[in-house]
Amino acid sequence: MSGANTFGQMEVGGKPPTIDSEYLRLVCEEPFRVFFPAGVLLGVVGVSLWVLFYLGMRVPSTGSGFS
């Protein structure tokens, strides 16, 4: 594999891999493609803290939100 760089990613046509300009254009035109999955993930994490609390598991907290 003569086209591999130091990180083990394949180079295409002698050029290092880059972000696809079509994907970048699509995300810039429709940012919900990034923000909706991020919001769902953060929502699941936030709800899971309450579920763990009611199941009796102690969730570590710094308490900085209440100071």
C-alpha positions, 0 to 999 in steps of 0.5 A: 500500500504505497498510497497510505499516509502516516495515519493509515488513511488512503490518499486518492490520486496522490492528494490527501483526503479532504472534506467533500465540498458537496457535503460541506455545501449541503450542511451550510445550506441545511444546518439541521442535518448537523443540529437535529442529531446533536440535539437528539443526542444531548436530549437522550443524555439529559433524560438518562441522568434523570432515569439513572437518578430514579433507579438509585444510581449516583451521578457525579456532579460538580454542583457548579450549576447551583452555586 
